[in-house]
């Protein structure tokens, strides 16, 4: 259990970027958090964190440990949930929301097996790229991408993904290869425009088309 707790502390430090922020989130003292990470590094015999531009960042070994720690924490939580729910089963309505592409790639393929395991659950999946008001639209749980600004929500980070700027070889040959992020301001771009949050979400059967804007540099 101590090892799992150490992983949770370290993961929170990586996610917040500081000992003090992690301490606040975990309701611990900052010295306790620092001591936990130091003891973890001593036990593993590697350096897990480095300080850069006022923020703690994981080393290469630290990033690898962080990713595996998240999986270990998730599996431990799932094991506890399974034990607590053994024999009781799940039932009732479960209404969740997710961005369209994420739902199509990661949720929809798993719905069949989930409903086979929990036949008494009536699942409603709202696929929408809006920042849906979970309370107003009666959502039990929502999956979202990017930074979350609603302090009223209980948020848990599940994973992370990189964003890439891409261009065709023909375009780069014609316009040149940007050497710094600021150079992108002088280039053409196709950017997805988020749809307005005016109407109610829709279910799994009808994902909505998204408008795109073309910006010429």
C-alpha positions as CSV (number, residue, x, y, z in Angstrom):
1,X,0.0,0.0,0.0
2,X,2.9,2.4,0.7
3,X,4.2,1.8,-2.8
4,X,0.9,2.6,-4.3
5,X,0.6,5.8,-2.2
6,X,4.1,6.8,-3.3
7,X,3.0,6.4,-6.9
8,X,-0.1,8.5,-6.3
9,X,2.0,11.3,-4.8
10,X,4.6,11.2,-7.6
11,X,1.9,11.2,-10.3
12,X,0.2,14.2,-8.7
13,X,3.6,16.1,-8.6
14,X,4.1,15.4,-12.3
15,X,0.5,16.5,-13.2
16,X,0.6,19.7,-11.2
17,X,4.3,20.6,-11.8
18,X,5.2,21.4,-8.2
19,X,5.4,19.9,-4.7
20,X,3.2,22.6,-3.2
21,X,0.4,22.2,-5.7
22,X,0.5,18.4,-5.3
23,X,0.4,18.8,-1.5
24,X,-2.7,21.0,-1.7
25,X,-4.5,18.5,-3.9
26,X,-3.6,15.5,-1.7
27,X,-4.2,17.5,1.6
28,X,-0.6,16.8,2.7
29,X,2.2,19.0,3.9
30,X,4.7,20.0,1.2
31,X,7.6,18.5,3.2
32,X,5.8,15.2,3.2
33,X,5.4,15.2,-0.5
34,X,9.0,16.2,-1.1
35,X,10.2,13.5,1.3
36,X,8.0,10.9,-0.5
37,X,9.5,11.6,-3.9
38,X,13.0,11.7,-2.5
39,X,12.5,8.3,-0.8
40,X,11.1,7.0,-4.1
41,X,14.1,8.1,-6.0
42,X,16.4,6.6,-3.4
43,X,14.6,3.3,-3.6
44,X,14.7,3.2,-7.4
45,X,18.2,4.5,-7.6
46,X,17.3,7.0,-10.4
47,X,16.3,10.7,-10.7
48,X,12.7,11.1,-11.5
49,X,12.3,14.9,-11.5
50,X,14.2,18.0,-12.7
51,X,13.3,21.6,-12.2
52,X,13.0,23.7,-15.3
53,X,11.5,27.2,-15.8
54,X,9.8,27.3,-12.4
55,X,8.2,23.8,-12.9
56,X,9.1,20.3,-12.0
57,X,9.3,18.0,-15.0
58,X,9.9,14.3,-15.2
59,X,13.1,12.9,-16.5
60,X,12.9,10.3,-19.2
61,X,13.0,7.6,-16.5
62,X,10.4,9.6,-14.5
63,X,8.0,9.9,-17.4
64,X,8.2,6.1,-18.0
65,X,7.6,5.5,-14.3
66,X,4.7,8.0,-14.3
67,X,2.9,6.2,-17.1
68,X,3.3,2.8,-15.5
69,X,2.3,4.3,-12.1
70,X,-1.0,5.6,-13.6
71,X,-1.8,2.1,-14.9
72,X,-1.0,0.5,-11.5
73,X,-3.2,3.1,-9.8
74,X,-6.1,2.6,-12.2
75,X,-5.9,-1.2,-11.9
76,X,-5.9,-1.0,-8.1
77,X,-9.0,1.3,-8.2
78,X,-10.7,-1.1,-10.6
79,X,-9.9,-4.0,-8.3
80,X,-11.4,-2.3,-5.4
81,X,-14.5,-1.3,-7.4
82,X,-14.9,-4.8,-8.6
83,X,-14.7,-6.2,-5.1
84,X,-17.2,-3.7,-3.7
85,X,-19.6,-4.4,-6.6
86,X,-19.2,-8.2,-6.6
87,X,-22.6,-9.8,-6.4
88,X,-24.5,-6.6,-6.6
89,X,-24.1,-5.8,-10.2
90,X,-24.7,-2.5,-12.0
91,X,-28.2,-1.3,-13.0
92,X,-30.1,1.8,-14.0
93,X,-29.4,4.6,-16.4
94,X,-25.8,5.8,-17.1
95,X,-25.5,8.9,-19.2
96,X,-22.0,9.9,-20.3
97,X,-20.6,12.3,-22.8
98,X,-17.5,12.4,-24.9
99,X,-15.9,14.2,-27.8
100,X,-17.0,12.6,-31.1
101,X,-13.7,11.2,-32.3
102,X,-12.6,9.9,-28.9
103,X,-15.9,8.2,-28.4
104,X,-15.8,6.5,-31.9
105,X,-12.2,5.3,-31.4
106,X,-12.2,4.3,-27.7
107,X,-15.7,4.0,-26.3
108,X,-18.0,2.6,-29.0
109,X,-15.9,-0.5,-29.7
110,X,-16.2,-1.4,-26.0
111,X,-19.9,-0.8,-25.4
112,X,-21.0,-4.3,-26.5
113,X,-18.8,-6.1,-24.0
114,X,-19.7,-3.6,-21.2
115,X,-23.4,-4.1,-21.7
116,X,-23.0,-7.8,-21.9
117,X,-21.3,-7.7,-18.5
118,X,-23.9,-5.3,-17.1
119,X,-27.2,-6.1,-18.9
120,X,-29.2,-4.1,-16.4
121,X,-27.5,-0.8,-17.3
122,X,-29.3,1.5,-19.7
123,X,-26.4,3.4,-21.3
124,X,-26.8,6.7,-23.0
125,X,-23.7,8.1,-24.9
126,X,-23.7,11.7,-25.9
127,X,-21.1,12.4,-28.6
128,X,-20.4,16.1,-28.9
129,X,-17.3,18.3,-29.0
130,X,-19.0,21.0,-27.0
131,X,-18.0,21.6,-23.3
132,X,-21.4,20.3,-22.2
133,X,-22.9,21.5,-19.0
134,X,-23.1,18.2,-17.1
135,X,-25.7,19.3,-14.6
136,X,-28.0,21.1,-17.1
137,X,-27.9,18.1,-19.5
138,X,-28.2,15.5,-16.8
139,X,-24.8,13.8,-17.5
140,X,-23.4,11.4,-15.0
141,X,-19.8,11.4,-16.2
142,X,-18.1,13.3,-19.0
143,X,-14.8,12.7,-20.9
144,X,-13.1,15.9,-21.9
145,X,-9.9,17.0,-23.7
146,X,-7.5,19.8,-22.6
147,X,-7.4,21.9,-19.5
148,X,-10.5,22.0,-17.4
149,X,-11.6,25.3,-15.9
150,X,-14.9,24.4,-14.2
151,X,-13.9,24.2,-10.5
152,X,-17.2,22.7,-9.6
153,X,-16.3,19.4,-11.3
154,X,-14.4,16.5,-9.8
155,X,-11.7,15.8,-12.4
156,X,-9.4,12.9,-12.8
157,X,-6.7,12.8,-15.5
158,X,-7.0,9.5,-17.5
159,X,-4.3,9.9,-20.2
160,X,-2.5,12.4,-22.3
161,X,-2.0,12.9,-26.1
162,X,0.2,15.0,-28.3
163,X,-1.0,17.6,-30.7
164,X,0.8,17.8,-34.0
165,X,1.0,20.5,-36.7
166,X,1.2,18.8,-40.1
167,X,1.7,19.9,-43.7
168,X,2.1,18.1,-47.0
169,X,5.5,17.9,-48.7
170,X,4.2,19.9,-51.6
171,X,3.0,22.8,-49.3
172,X,6.4,22.9,-47.5
173,X,8.2,22.9,-50.8
174,X,6.1,25.9,-51.9
175,X,5.9,27.9,-48.7
176,X,9.0,26.8,-46.8
177,X,9.5,24.9,-43.5
178,X,8.8,26.9,-40.3
179,X,11.7,26.9,-37.9
180,X,9.8,28.3,-34.8
181,X,6.2,28.3,-33.6
182,X,5.9,32.0,-34.4
183,X,6.5,31.2,-38.0
184,X,3.2,29.5,-38.2
185,X,1.4,32.8,-38.1
186,X,2.7,33.4,-41.7
187,X,1.4,30.1,-43.0
188,X,-2.0,28.8,-44.2
189,X,-3.9,26.7,-41.7
190,X,-7.1,24.6,-41.5
191,X,-8.5,25.0,-38.0
192,X,-11.5,23.2,-36.5
193,X,-14.1,25.7,-35.2
194,X,-16.0,24.4,-32.2
195,X,-19.7,24.2,-32.7
196,X,-21.9,26.6,-30.6
197,X,-23.4,25.1,-27.4
198,X,-26.9,26.2,-28.2
199,X,-28.7,22.9,-28.7
200,X,-28.9,19.7,-26.6
201,X,-26.4,16.9,-27.1
202,X,-27.3,13.9,-29.3
203,X,-26.8,10.2,-28.8
204,X,-24.4,7.7,-30.3
205,X,-26.4,7.3,-33.5
206,X,-25.8,10.7,-35.0
207,X,-22.3,12.3,-34.6
208,X,-22.4,15.9,-35.9
209,X,-20.3,17.3,-38.7
210,X,-17.8,20.0,-37.6
211,X,-17.1,23.2,-39.5
212,X,-13.6,24.0,-40.4
213,X,-12.1,27.5,-41.0
214,X,-9.3,28.1,-43.5
215,X,-6.8,30.8,-42.4
216,X,-4.4,32.2,-45.0
217,X,-1.1,33.4,-43.5
